[in-house]
Amino acid sequence: MFETSALNLHNQRVQRLFNILFLLMTMLLITPVLLILGTLIVKGGSVISIDFLFTSPTNGMTAGGIFPALFGTIWLVAVALMISVPLGVAAAIYLSEYAGKNWFTRIINLAIINLAGVPSIVHALFGVGAFVLFFKFGTSILAASLTLAIMTLPVVIVATRESLQAVPLAFREACWNMGATRWQTIRRVVLPNAVSGILTGVILEVSRTTGETAPIMFTGAVFFTPFLPQGIFDQTMAMSLHLFVVSTQVPGVPEDLPYGVALVLIAMVLLMNSLSIAFRIYLRGKKKW
Amino acid sequence: MPGRQVTKTVDSTAFDRRNADWYFDKLVQVLVFIGGISAIIFVVGIFVFITKEGLGFILDRFDFHEFFTSPYWYPADEDDPEYGILALIAGTASVTGLAMLVAIPFSLGAAIYVAEFASGKTREALKVLVELLAAIPSVVWGFIGLSIMNPLIIKLFDVPVGLNVLNAGIILGLMAAPIMTSIAEDALKAVPDRYREAAEAMGATRWQVIYKTVLPAAKNGLLGAVLLGVGRGFGETMAVLMATGHSINIPHSVFDSVRALTATIAAELGETAVGSDHYQVLFTIGIFLFIITFIINLTADLIVRGVRKG
């Protein structure tokens, strides 16, 4: 009564076929990237040394190291974080704890989606028009970091909102019933339970900010400067722009040098991302509710 | 009457809870509200500031017909500058189009595999890999196009230049695929399990369940994923700047070099004087890019949200 019919067999073969087909497609998506990473490591690995990381470029950027770019990227990311983290966390608190389900919230969400979707070069134009010219910050770390902060704001907002919303409503209700104000509840109950999720989002933002090139090209990062930045009104070199410069703008760069720069940049980005992912997986295992 | 007066006084002192905490609470509410509306302020700000910089050109020199239908882009010509962006639009469209040909089948295939076939550790591993794929910065992709894809294309197809539509299209496809995969996977996950159970109860195989039940139900979400991929490709700057060859062309084959709208701004803004026609026309292109991506994102959001309601 339950023997397999020819039709059943056929259907099962079709299913197995598609299973393999989709597995292949997934693999084809991932393999090129692994190959590329492999190439970067093989070709760039020989360039990287302590000297490469901690000396300045020499001979018109055809030799020497990447220290000013590395140092500049750290500046840019740090200042961008100081702006976007408080703003993003405030926005997420508003959206998760205060906002109602109405047209206004809908518009905010739409604005966040659009902020994330605006091309990076348009963010650069905005940075030039608003921060460099209108607010007269000039091409400086401040202007570049503001541009980066606004561009990556959606990353912080979305990650923080998700981790705030993951805190059960019952936690808040218990606190409200004790007579606590909304802010006391957020400060003492919601934020402590969501802080690791927020951190995951922040690390992700560091990774995004590190890799961006177009938004800083005209707002604060320069091809080359012999000076390290002393404050937020100085110009600086940056890793991402440095990769662009040594691979397209400077003649006579030895073939391996850009690979070394690319490898350091991608190592920074992927390290941050892996950290964020590992943190998330660890948290999921630890969750108490 | 006097009695009532007394009650009122008692009320306002005994039950007035407006202490320091209460005021602080109100203050915080205002502060987080400012944070909440910051996204709106920035989106409006972006539009206002790029319009402000480009307005001079739009008011004085802008010729709608020339701008959108002329393939001649000579903004730096001192005697007779020409501002036609048709070739740039063709460049962006050809690269984005090819990228979608690469990205749509692979990312939908990967999304179906991850959401419907894979399970447990395999699924987690694949999701992590896709996420790492999405993290690679665009300037690194551009470098890959320049130094790895370029010689590869020259060797494989025996063409003189490897920086062309094919190169940038593949690069952009690989860049857009991860984000499309994860949004498509979300769309598939949003299909309620009872749909699958009902179909399985009828004796359907896994593939039949997917093909006949899950895909039709997730149709809108998948469309939204594709649209967001298009938006991503359209707005990509550094990779396109480095891998297309950056020469003005209406492409006739995938081996032609082209130049994209975004890349033009990135390459030329540094050379222009603030306030010049050339400078302002670059901001005008920026306005055009902003409006197009705005429409794409809005449409994608409406489509995806439509499905959630249904």
Interface residues (C-beta under 8 A of the other chain):
Chain A: N11 Q12 V14 Q15 L17 F18 N19 L21 F22 L23 M25 T26 L28 L29 I30 P32 V33 I36 T39 P86 L87 G88 V89 A90 A91 A92 I93 Y94 L95 E97 Y98 A99 I107 I108 L110 A111 I112 I113 N114 L115 G117 V118 P119 S120 I121 V122 H123 A124 L125 F126 V128 G129 A130 L133 F134 I150 L153 P154 I157 T181 R182 W183 Q184 I186 S207 R208 T210 G211 E212 T213 A214 M217 F218 S240 L241 L243 F244 S247 T248 P258 Y259 A262 L265 I266 V269 L270 N273 S274 I277 I281
Chain B: D21 W22 F24 D25 V28 Q29 L31 V32 F33 I34 G35 G36 I37 S38 A39 I40 F42 V43 G45 I46 F49 I50 K52 E53 P105 F106 S107 G109 A110 I112 Y113 V114 F117 E124 L126 V128 L129 V130 E131 L132 L133 A135 I136 P137 S138 V139 V140 G142 F143 I144 L146 S147 I148 L174 A177 P178 T181 T205 R206 W207 Q208 I210 L228 G231 R232 F234 G235 E236 T237 M238 M242 T262 I265 A266 L269 G270 V274 L282 F283 G286 L289 F290 T293 F294 I296 N297 L298 D301
